[in-house]
Amino acid sequence: MGLTDGGIATPTLDREAPEIIHRVSEEGGGYTFARMVSAAASDGDATAAEVAREIAWEQLHSGPWHSVLPIWRDAYSMACLHVAKHHFAGGDFPETLKVLDLGLIMGGSLLRIDLENAVEKVMAVAEEREKSNNNVGGDGGLLFSSVEFNEDEVFQLLPTKSLSSKHVARRSELSLEGFLRDYYMLGLPVIISDSMSHWPARARWNNTDYLKKVAGGRTVPVEVGKNYLCSEWKQELITFSQFLERIQSRNTCAVPTYLAQHPLFDQIKELRKDILVPDYCYAGGGEMRSINAWFGPGGTVTPLHHDPHHNLFAQVVGKKYVRLYAASVSEELYPHSETMLCNSSQVDLDNIDDNAFPKAKDLEFMDCILDEGDMLYIPPKWWHYVRSLTPSLSVSFWWSNPEGSP
Ligand SMILES: O=C(O)CCC(=O)C(=O)O
């Protein structure tokens, strides 16, 4: 029996479909969607499946994300599964994967298990095909080579006064007790070196052949533009292979493409196997809130902002500059007044306007260069500015206590 035999199995969808169709018609006014998706299920109508997916997509983009009715997210996953079945039956595996990924990224949680199992099946089939075509990997190109790193050139791009004042404390072999006593309880940042050498990611992620093999065909959301506070900033969906090509081909004048703050490891299980949640995250109690990827070329900038959670920020490949300001100086950093941006500073560290923001001028800060294998603990509400100095792959672990306060 071949791997494609039997098509894509969707046991959860088969069980939940009547309820989703009922709710999307009753709560969401999705009568046309219900008709189309029913035709896709009963008659195998590929066009109807695609129309249903477009209707759900429109609904997901009809207003701010938080105002989208949750049932439309499950409806979107449902339509994606139907469309994927058709592509799979036609042997179009890249398109099948793309549609399944869109379901994982944009869809609800109800049908996630079917989407994940389908991805696994498609990946297995695609791998079989590669093998039978005798496609062997490339030569394992490096994403980042320290030989090419020109410190003098790169350091010129840092904000003024960088690396001239207080450095973040650096500790190796830091015990959990030491971490809790000297940093977590006091609300102070620290770099913990040499505590992730056992992660498979440390040995694997600097190899573009490996990344392409486990994730190349997957679709991921990326940000294109100087940073999220700029007007020309936009989001795109591209394959991970296309993303890696952009990282590698990037010339310094082009705007960076950044895979930022994305729960990539919920989406791509192979990459999740390469990282481990550090014990430090559980030392003071609390719950993991999210594990996010921050992957990009040299030159990405995350402007000065703060987050409500504890953050252990792991630098896996490449180097980053990080500047930190204590939570206590918030007012002097001129937070934006709009609710959506109130955790971001109006002060652009790459182009500081002393006249507009005089209080920020002489504020004390700490900074550091994060190297491969370093983890930086950022306490809740500490302001941070991050600039990648090379192609860079980092992972953030955000946690907080069950009541939601740090
Ligand atoms: O790496 C970056 O660009 C930003 C990381 C960050 O802001 C975070 O982990 O909270």
The ligand as an SDF file (V2000), in Angstrom:
LIG
                    3D

 10  9  0  0  0  0  0  0  0  0999 V2000
   14.8110   39.3910   19.3210 O   0  0  0  0  0  0  0  0  0  0  0  0
   14.0850   40.3500   19.1250 C   0  0  0  0  0  0  0  0  0  0  0  0
   14.1110   40.9930   18.0780 O   0  0  0  0  0  0  0  0  0  0  0  0
   13.0910   40.7940   20.1860 C   0  0  0  0  0  0  0  0  0  0  0  0
   12.8570   39.8220   21.2830 C   0  0  0  0  0  0  0  0  0  0  0  0
   11.8290   40.3230   22.2690 C   0  0  0  0  0  0  0  0  0  0  0  0
   11.4050   41.4490   22.2270 O   0  0  0  0  0  0  0  0  0  0  0  0
   11.3120   39.4080   23.3030 C   0  0  0  0  0  0  0  0  0  0  0  0
   11.7470   38.2690   23.3990 O   0  0  0  0  0  0  0  0  0  0  0  0
   10.4370   39.8650   24.0670 O   0  0  0  0  0  0  0  0  0  0  0  0
  1  2  2  0
  2  3  1  0
  2  4  1  0
  4  5  1  0
  5  6  1  0
  6  7  2  0
  6  8  1  0
  8  9  2  0
  8 10  1  0
M  END
$$$$
